[in-house]
Amino acid sequence: MKRFLLQILIVICPFVARSQNEVTYSQYMFNNLLVNPAYAGYKEDLNINLLSRNQWVGVKGAPTTQSLIVDGAFFHNNNVGLGLSILNDRAGIQGQTAVMANYAYRLPVGEEGRLSFGVGVGAVQFSLNSDKAIIGDQTDPSFSGVQNYISPDAKIGVHYSDNVFYAGLSANNLLTTALNKNNQRAKFIILPPVHMFLTVGAIFNVNEDVKFKPSLMLRDDPNTIGNFDINASFLFKDVLWIGGSYRVGVDMWKKTNNLNGTFQQNSLVGLVEVYVAKKFRIGYAYDYGLSELNSYSSGSHEISLGLVIGKNYRNNTLTTPRYF
């Protein structure tokens, strides 16, 4: 009975939809272009990345996410990064599909640093599968069929990196609320507000065979709680990543006095990633929930695949370690 009630809550609860309108990733350190357009072309090779995330497995209507990223560096000295990101996300009866073209201009800073400024523009299709809603009046015309709405969107970001350290700051969902707040056709949508992302990380040599990479991500949600992730990973012989993260919900600006303990995404994360023949990457992350929801769920699973095409051109360019 408790599980059934929770499933109903997942489907109809606005809090879940609000908290999921910006996707949470456990392998964010390998997937930065989805949150920061300035990351386009960072590794200079042509990179193709696929990711699939199933959150709160075992709970009906829980979020599922798939993404595709293609990016590379082009033109003189590889100073322009171009990328395409596609996102498909479903949570309960609401979903979104976003396609974004990303542009980054990269400037050398000192002997080893690089500063990138990025912008992403595209469109988002929001959908509401009303047929799956649990309602008292089955004849209510507001809950029949599938409703779709398409809106333009944009994001901006800045990213700095050198051979040891990186940091990025970005803002997503710049247009959806601004353009559709008073649009009658968009009334059924829970519009995603502007989200801010801060990413920081570094790579250190432990010895010839082992590298240590600490990183963190802070995501601010202006409507409800955000997330703070801190990660520590080790790279063995440039082939195997093993790491762990701790994620906690944060309300930096005290926007709400009622943090829902069931849906906070506090969790421990274990991740592993393997390079195969230097061009292929396979990654997996498992989230063990620390909130009340863990009583009903068997955790969250995230799988990523990566492919590198071409080789780095290092003549007159900055070195770009793939570790970030």
Secondary structure, DSSP 4 states (H G I P E B T S, - for coil): -HHHHHHHHHHH-HHHHHHHSS---SSGGG-GGGT-GGGTTTTSSEEEEEEEEE-STTSTT--EEEEEEEEEEESGGG-EEEEEEEEEEEETTEEEEEEEEEEEEEEEETTTEEEEEEEEEEEEEEEEEGGG---S-TT-GGGSSEEEEEEEEEEEEEEEE-SSEEEEEEEE--SHHHHHTT-GGGTTS-PPPPEEEEEEEE-EESSSSEEEEEEEEEEE-SSS-EEEEEEEEEEETTTEEEEEEEEEEE-TT---S---TTT---EEEEEEEEEETTTEEEEEEEEEE-SGGGGT---EEEEEEEEEES----TTS----TT-
